[in-house]
Structure formats: structure tokens, C-alpha cells
Amino acid sequence: MSEMNLTLKIWRQKNAADKGKMVDYKVNSISEHMSFLEMMDVLNEQLINSGDDPVAFDHDCREGICGSCSMFINGEAHGPVKGTTTCQLHMRSFKDGDTIYIEPFRANAFPVIKDLVVNRSSFDRIQQSGGFISVNTSGNTQDANATAIPKHDADLAMDAAACIGCGACVATCKNSSAMLFVGAKISQYALLPQGQVEAKDRAQNMVAQMDAEGFGNCTNTGACEVECPKGISISNIARMNREYLSGSIIG
């Protein structure tokens, strides 16, 4: 089993008001089979044992599902492996003697709470503004399979619904645009008949909330799709724009 000694340059920031700075750490005997977060656990155990404050970072499922473990690693959202979240990134992607830069996702709409933890509640507010559907719960509910949906549309909706809301698209975009995220959340409903009840208002409300949160506009460079761990297509941004325009005309 190959082990490595690494230098970590990690962003440390006590709170939102603190200026923050990069701090150097050494970790030794790191197994290539460890996940990136397990390596961070080793560092934090080392810091705690020495009486220092551990590095704060978000994590939950550690299975690439929840989107919590968002880190900017060596200048890339989630690190060097495409289609992979930070928690699914393994240390075999690095080599002995490497220096690894670890920073939080940076955007005005993602203020740093502490160290590598950012506040992504702006995404929650965007979804709350329109990311839902009306369902009859009066006792006259219909079976999910009662409405026939073309497979192509169902597949596209599922692809959009794969978005885990990690924010890599925002962190990667030079304008800190959330349009890939919003486009995916709008598309997963726009493509299905169940999403047509609120269709007129959904895009209008979600785009308005996105703008209110301070996210930038799309740069059309496609960096968001490249860095997205779930490979969400920028075609969802085009669909969002169509839904927005349609809602404007109908409204």
C-alpha cells in the first residue's frame, strides 16, 4: 500500500467578519486508499491532539449525494477528478510530496461561515420561491404511472434532477452564476406534466430570487457543466430562459 507525505495549504477563517488567510500544514503516512475527507479527518485529529482548532468543513453522506462536501482543491471545484464530489475523491489522485491548496467555494452569495464552510442557504430560498409542484392530497390522488410520459422527456427530467445543489457551478463561474443550478431545478419540472400547474410563475419567481441573492449572469463559457460533479448539461440554462420568456408572455 502506497503512502504519501503532503503539504496542505488551507484557508482558515474564524468567522464571517475575519479576514482569513492560508495556513500551511503537514500530514504524513496518508494512504492512497483514503478519501479526501478521511485525509482531512487525519489532519483534524492531529490538530486536536496538539491543542489547535480543527479545520471546519461541510460533510454529510460522504457518498456523492448530498452536495455538502464542497471544497475548491488546487483551483478546481471538488478537485482534479471530473464527475466526482470531494467526498468521492481519493488520495490516489495525488502523489507523495504534493502541495494541495484547499479553499472554500467563493461567491458573494456564498459567504464564508468558518474555514471551508460557506452559507448556501441562498439555494434553499431559490427553490422555496418556485421549486415545487401542486399535488392533490384530498383522497383523489392518482397513481404515478397513470400519466404516460415520453421516455426522452423522463430521461431529461431525471438528468436535471440529478443536481445535488453543491454549488460547484457557482464557484467555478467567473460571474458566480447560479443559472445551471436554477436551470436544472426548473427543467426537472418543466419537462413533466406534473410541473405544468406552476409553470407560468416558476421560472419568473426562481430567476427573480436568484437575482435578489446576488448571483451573476451566465458567461456562456460552459465551465459550470465541466466542473459539475453530476454532469448537468447547460442545455438546462437554455430551457430556463425559454420558460422565463414563456412565463413573461403568458403573464
C-alpha positions as CSV (number, residue, x, y, z in Angstrom):
1,M,0.0,0.0,0.0
2,S,1.5,3.3,-1.1
3,E,1.6,6.1,1.5
4,M,2.4,9.8,1.0
5,N,3.5,12.9,2.8
6,L,1.7,16.0,1.9
7,T,1.8,19.8,2.4
8,L,-1.7,21.3,2.8
9,K,-2.3,25.0,2.3
10,I,-5.8,25.5,3.8
11,W,-7.9,28.6,4.0
12,R,-8.5,29.4,7.7
13,Q,-11.2,32.0,8.7
14,K,-12.6,32.2,12.2
15,N,-15.9,33.7,11.2
16,A,-17.6,35.8,8.5
17,A,-16.0,39.0,9.8
18,D,-12.5,37.6,9.9
19,K,-10.1,38.5,7.1
20,G,-8.9,34.9,6.8
21,K,-5.6,33.5,5.4
22,M,-3.9,30.4,4.0
23,V,-2.2,28.3,6.6
24,D,0.3,25.5,5.9
25,Y,0.0,22.0,7.4
26,K,2.0,18.8,7.0
27,V,0.3,15.4,7.0
28,N,2.3,12.1,6.8
29,S,1.7,8.5,6.0
30,I,-1.5,9.2,4.1
31,S,-2.8,6.1,2.4
32,E,-3.7,6.3,-1.3
33,H,-6.9,4.4,-0.5
34,M,-8.2,7.2,1.8
35,S,-10.9,9.6,0.6
36,F,-10.0,13.3,0.6
37,L,-12.3,13.8,3.6
38,E,-10.6,11.0,5.5
39,M,-7.3,12.8,4.9
40,M,-8.9,15.9,6.4
41,D,-10.1,13.8,9.3
42,V,-6.5,12.8,9.9
43,L,-5.3,16.4,9.8
44,N,-8.1,17.4,12.3
45,E,-7.2,14.6,14.7
46,Q,-3.6,15.8,14.5
47,L,-4.7,19.4,15.2
48,I,-6.9,18.4,18.1
49,N,-4.2,16.3,19.7
50,S,-1.9,19.3,19.6
51,G,-4.5,21.7,21.1
52,D,-5.3,23.6,17.9
53,D,-8.6,24.4,16.4
54,P,-9.6,21.8,13.7
55,V,-10.4,22.8,10.2
56,A,-14.2,23.3,9.7
57,F,-15.6,21.7,6.6
58,D,-19.0,20.6,5.5
59,H,-19.8,16.9,5.0
60,D,-22.7,14.5,5.5
61,C,-23.4,11.4,3.3
62,R,-19.8,11.0,2.0
63,E,-21.4,9.2,-0.9
64,G,-21.5,11.9,-3.5
65,I,-25.3,12.5,-3.0
66,C,-25.9,15.4,-0.6
67,G,-23.6,18.1,-2.1
68,S,-22.3,19.2,1.3
69,C,-18.6,18.5,0.9
70,S,-17.8,21.4,-1.3
71,M,-14.1,22.4,-1.5
72,F,-12.0,24.2,-4.1
73,I,-9.0,21.9,-4.4
74,N,-6.0,23.1,-6.4
75,G,-8.1,25.6,-8.2
76,E,-10.9,23.2,-9.2
77,A,-14.3,22.7,-7.6
78,H,-14.2,19.3,-5.9
79,G,-10.7,18.6,-7.1
80,P,-9.0,17.1,-10.2
81,V,-11.3,14.2,-11.0
82,K,-14.2,15.1,-13.3
83,G,-17.7,13.9,-12.3
84,T,-16.6,13.4,-8.7
85,T,-17.5,15.2,-5.4
86,T,-14.9,16.0,-2.8
87,C,-16.0,13.1,-0.6
88,Q,-15.6,10.6,-3.5
89,L,-12.2,12.0,-4.4
90,H,-9.4,9.6,-3.3
91,M,-5.9,10.3,-2.4
92,R,-4.6,8.1,-5.2
93,S,-5.3,11.2,-7.4
94,F,-2.3,12.8,-5.7
95,K,1.3,11.8,-5.2
96,D,3.9,11.8,-2.4
97,G,5.3,15.3,-1.8
98,D,2.4,17.2,-3.4
99,T,1.3,20.5,-2.1
100,I,-2.5,20.8,-2.1
101,Y,-4.4,24.1,-2.0
102,I,-7.8,23.8,-0.2
103,E,-10.2,26.7,-0.2
104,P,-14.0,27.3,0.2
105,F,-16.4,27.9,-2.6
106,R,-16.1,31.6,-3.2
107,A,-19.1,33.8,-4.2
108,N,-20.8,36.8,-2.7
109,A,-23.9,34.7,-2.4
110,F,-21.9,32.0,-0.6
111,P,-20.5,33.9,2.4
112,V,-17.9,32.0,4.4
113,I,-19.1,30.9,7.9
114,K,-15.8,29.4,9.1
115,D,-12.8,28.0,7.3
116,L,-14.1,25.9,4.4
117,V,-17.8,26.1,5.4
118,V,-20.0,28.5,3.4
119,N,-23.6,29.5,3.7
120,R,-25.5,28.1,0.7
121,S,-29.0,29.0,2.1
122,S,-29.4,31.2,-1.0
123,F,-30.0,28.0,-2.9
124,D,-32.7,27.0,-0.5
125,R,-34.5,30.3,-0.9
126,I,-34.4,29.9,-4.7
127,Q,-36.0,26.5,-4.5
128,Q,-38.6,27.7,-2.0
129,S,-39.6,30.5,-4.4
130,G,-40.8,28.1,-7.0
131,G,-39.3,24.7,-6.9
132,F,-42.4,22.7,-6.0
133,I,-45.5,21.2,-7.6
134,S,-49.1,21.1,-6.6
135,V,-50.4,17.6,-5.7
136,N,-53.9,16.5,-5.0
137,T,-53.9,15.1,-1.5
138,S,-57.7,15.1,-1.0
139,G,-58.0,11.4,-1.3
140,N,-58.4,11.5,-5.0
141,T,-54.7,11.1,-5.7
142,Q,-53.6,9.4,-8.9
143,D,-51.1,6.7,-9.3
144,A,-47.7,7.9,-10.5
145,N,-47.9,5.6,-13.6
146,A,-51.3,6.9,-14.6
147,T,-49.8,9.7,-16.6
148,A,-47.8,8.5,-19.6
149,I,-44.6,10.4,-20.1
150,P,-42.3,10.0,-23.2
151,K,-39.1,8.3,-22.2
152,H,-37.0,11.0,-23.8
153,D,-38.7,13.7,-21.6
154,A,-38.5,11.4,-18.5
155,D,-34.8,10.8,-19.1
156,L,-34.0,14.6,-19.4
157,A,-36.0,15.3,-16.3
158,M,-34.1,12.7,-14.4
159,D,-30.8,14.1,-15.7
160,A,-31.8,17.5,-14.4
161,A,-33.0,16.2,-11.1
162,A,-29.5,14.6,-10.5
163,C,-28.3,18.1,-9.4
164,I,-27.2,17.9,-5.8
165,G,-27.1,21.6,-5.2
166,C,-23.4,21.6,-4.2
167,G,-22.6,25.0,-5.8
168,A,-19.7,23.9,-7.9
169,C,-21.2,25.7,-10.9
170,V,-21.3,29.0,-8.9
171,A,-17.7,28.5,-7.5
172,T,-16.4,27.8,-11.0
173,C,-18.1,30.6,-12.9
174,K,-16.2,33.9,-13.1
175,N,-19.5,35.7,-12.7
176,S,-20.6,33.4,-9.8
177,S,-23.7,32.5,-11.8
178,A,-26.3,30.1,-10.4
179,M,-28.0,29.6,-13.8
180,L,-27.0,25.9,-14.1
181,F,-28.5,25.1,-10.7
182,V,-31.7,27.1,-11.3
183,G,-32.0,25.8,-14.9
184,A,-31.7,22.2,-13.6
185,K,-34.4,22.8,-10.9
186,I,-36.7,24.4,-13.4
187,S,-36.1,21.7,-16.0
188,Q,-36.9,18.8,-13.8
189,Y,-40.5,20.1,-13.5
190,A,-40.9,21.8,-16.9
191,L,-40.3,18.5,-18.7
192,L,-43.1,16.7,-16.9
193,P,-46.9,17.2,-16.9
194,Q,-46.9,17.3,-13.1
195,G,-44.9,20.5,-13.3
196,Q,-47.2,22.5,-15.5
197,V,-49.5,23.8,-12.8
198,E,-47.0,26.3,-11.6
199,A,-45.1,26.6,-14.9
200,K,-46.2,30.2,-15.6
201,D,-44.8,31.5,-12.4
202,R,-42.0,29.1,-11.6
203,A,-39.2,30.4,-13.8
204,Q,-40.3,34.0,-13.1
205,N,-40.1,33.6,-9.3
206,M,-36.9,31.5,-9.2
207,V,-35.0,33.7,-11.6
208,A,-36.1,36.8,-9.6
209,Q,-34.9,35.2,-6.3
210,M,-31.6,34.2,-8.0
211,D,-31.0,37.8,-8.9
212,A,-32.0,39.0,-5.5
213,E,-29.4,36.7,-3.9
214,G,-26.7,38.4,-5.9
215,F,-25.7,35.7,-8.3
216,G,-24.2,36.8,-11.6
217,N,-25.3,36.2,-15.2
218,C,-24.2,33.3,-17.4
219,T,-20.8,33.7,-19.1
220,N,-21.6,31.2,-21.8
221,T,-18.2,29.6,-21.3
222,G,-19.6,26.3,-20.1
223,A,-17.2,26.0,-17.1
224,C,-20.2,25.1,-14.9
225,E,-21.0,22.0,-16.9
226,V,-17.4,20.9,-17.0
227,E,-17.0,21.2,-13.2
228,C,-20.4,19.8,-12.2
229,P,-19.9,16.5,-10.4
230,K,-23.2,15.3,-11.9
231,G,-22.6,16.5,-15.4
232,I,-25.7,18.7,-15.5
233,S,-26.0,20.0,-19.1
234,I,-26.0,23.7,-19.9
235,S,-29.0,22.9,-22.2
236,N,-31.0,23.4,-18.9
237,I,-30.0,27.0,-18.9
238,A,-31.5,27.4,-22.4
239,R,-34.7,25.7,-21.2
240,M,-34.8,28.0,-18.2
241,N,-34.6,31.0,-20.5
242,R,-37.4,29.6,-22.6
243,E,-39.6,29.0,-19.6
244,Y,-38.8,32.5,-18.3
245,L,-39.7,34.1,-21.6
246,S,-42.9,32.0,-21.9
247,G,-44.0,33.0,-18.4
248,S,-43.4,36.6,-19.3
249,I,-45.6,36.4,-22.4
250,I,-48.3,34.4,-20.7
251,G,-48.2,36.6,-17.6
